[in-house]
Amino acid sequence: MVFDVARVRGLVPASGDGWVHLDPCAGMPMPEAVVAAAITALRAPVATPTGVSPASRAVREIEQAAREAVADLVGADPRGVVLGPGPAALLLRLAAAVSETWLLGDEIVLTRLDEPANVVPWQRHAARTGASVRRAEIDVETGELPDWQFDQLITRATRVVAMTAASPRLGTRPDVAAVADRVAEVRGRRPLLVVDASGAAPYVPLDIDEIGADVLVLDAGAWGGPRIGALVVADPALLDRMPARALDPAARGAARLELGQHPYPLLAALAESVEHLASLDDAAGGTRRERIATSLAGLETHQARLLAILVRELGRRTRVQVLGAPGSRIPALAFTHPSMKAREVVERLAERRICARADPGEDGALERLGAAEVGGAVRIALAHTTGARELESLVRALADLG
């Protein structure tokens, strides 16, 4: 079935503001239903979840609905869903908890492809405990993350392997399942595989068991939800074996990594944003989990076709250089211009009412590809509302830059 972009645009108020939004890395435009869910919750009586009043019961139901929605998104158990302010804060808590057992000589494995949120927390606690850091490098020609290098990187001393499911800068989708197989082969104390799925979740169906991750990291803002993050633990029992980060040392389950009361209006919006993903294909049927899989599969096919056309036209009609050419990717890419810095390109695009993002290229994959040396890179990504007309506007504007 053809993906109906026009129908989806009608669900998102920002799509009618006259701008071409190609910077969802800064936050996917929010659907009206998600906004309405937050407003409805804000109008309700305020109560703590531990009370016995109807308001307290409503708050508990909102929290449970949010956990169930996130679980449906990735095929997990709701008991393993930890909610919090965002990926960075949640990963800092996770790293603090699991590093309490690290010793001198332990190792962690990070990748050059990951965003700082899944790098800095592990680096900090490695420095604190004396653990060493090993790095998986990217292929500078393709932007891919070869999985064979993990054969040497993962050892019996490895305690954590942290990697991304998709790079929001280059679009690269590494073979996480292949790395998970290598993690599973470690004898003795098995490393924890932590996968940042924030870049992948807005675009492709995810299944935590198929991926093989112990922990998935999500950012609802990336798919049009509120700025709420989630850690999804494949085995909920693992949470009770971790040192608690909560203020209440007797907390159990997901609460062990949660601090204080949640912003319940945002949790209501979170649940509605997952429902929006499930409804991208209005003909999808079955459970919410099944509708999510159908909708995102249709979106993936549609956007892969658009991205292929975009890359071809950028190469044919403009002077920009697209960085990397990964075989498996989400609809995101970065490029440089031979005579303009990224900031200037973005400013010129804004004059044409096109939103893009200038990245200084001073860390991660873009630093490895030398983007900082040429004034940074321009980053773009497709939103759910992006169509061929918007991409043609981008190509025409870049061609006019000369």
CORWO-V760969 format. One record per residue. RES is the residue in one small letter. BURIAL is # if it has 16 or more other ideal C-beta (glycine too) atoms within 10 Angstrom, else .. Layout:
res=<RES	RES>
burial=<BURIAL	BURIAL>
This chain:
res=<m	v	f	d	v	a	r	v	r	g	l	v	p	a	s	g	d	g	w	v	h	l	d	p	c	a	g	m	p	m	p	e	a	v	v	a	a	a	i	t	a	l	r	a	p	v	a	t	p	t	g	v	s	p	a	s	r	a	v	r	e	i	e	q	a	a	r	e	a	v	a	d	l	v	g	a	d	p	r	g	v	v	l	g	p	g	p	a	a	l	l	l	r	l	a	a	a	v	s	e	t	w	l	l	g	d	e	i	v	l	t	r	l	d	e	p	a	n	v	v	p	w	q	r	h	a	a	r	t	g	a	s	v	r	r	a	e	i	d	v	e	t	g	e	l	p	d	w	q	f	d	q	l	i	t	r	a	t	r	v	v	a	m	t	a	a	s	p	r	l	g	t	r	p	d	v	a	a	v	a	d	r	v	a	e	v	r	g	r	r	p	l	l	v	v	d	a	s	g	a	a	p	y	v	p	l	d	i	d	e	i	g	a	d	v	l	v	l	d	a	g	a	w	g	g	p	r	i	g	a	l	v	v	a	d	p	a	l	l	d	r	m	p	a	r	a	l	d	p	a	a	r	g	a	a	r	l	e	l	g	q	h	p	y	p	l	l	a	a	l	a	e	s	v	e	h	l	a	s	l	d	d	a	a	g	g	t	r	r	e	r	i	a	t	s	l	a	g	l	e	t	h	q	a	r	l	l	a	i	l	v	r	e	l	g	r	r	t	r	v	q	v	l	g	a	p	g	s	r	i	p	a	l	a	f	t	h	p	s	m	k	a	r	e	v	v	e	r	l	a	e	r	r	i	c	a	r	a	d	p	g	e	d	g	a	l	e	r	l	g	a	a	e	v	g	g	a	v	r	i	a	l	a	h	t	t	g	a	r	e	l	e	s	l	v	r	a	l	a	d	l	g>
burial=<.	.	#	.	#	.	.	#	#	.	#	#	.	#	#	.	.	.	#	#	#	#	#	#	#	.	#	#	#	#	#	.	#	#	.	.	#	#	.	.	#	.	.	.	.	.	#	.	#	.	.	.	.	.	.	#	.	#	#	#	.	#	#	.	#	#	#	#	#	#	#	#	#	#	#	#	#	#	.	#	#	#	#	#	.	#	#	#	.	#	#	#	#	#	#	#	#	#	#	.	.	#	.	.	.	#	#	#	#	#	#	#	#	#	#	.	#	#	#	#	#	#	#	.	#	#	.	.	#	.	#	.	.	#	.	#	.	#	.	.	.	.	#	#	#	.	#	.	#	#	.	.	#	#	.	.	#	#	#	#	#	#	#	#	#	#	#	#	#	#	#	#	#	#	.	#	.	.	#	#	.	#	#	.	.	.	.	.	.	.	#	#	#	#	#	#	#	#	#	#	#	#	#	#	#	#	#	#	.	.	#	#	#	#	#	#	#	#	#	#	#	#	#	#	#	#	.	#	#	#	#	#	#	#	.	#	.	.	#	.	.	#	.	#	#	#	.	.	.	.	#	.	#	#	#	#	#	#	.	.	.	#	#	#	#	#	#	#	#	#	#	#	#	#	#	#	#	#	#	#	#	.	.	#	.	.	.	#	#	.	#	#	#	#	#	#	.	#	#	#	.	#	#	#	.	#	#	.	.	#	#	.	#	#	.	.	.	#	#	#	.	#	#	#	#	#	.	.	#	#	#	#	#	#	#	#	#	.	.	#	#	#	.	#	#	#	.	#	#	.	.	.	.	#	#	#	#	#	#	.	#	.	#	#	#	#	.	#	#	.	#	#	.	#	#	#	#	#	#	#	#	#	#	#	#	#	#	.	.	#	#	.	#	#	#	.	#	#	.	.	.	.>
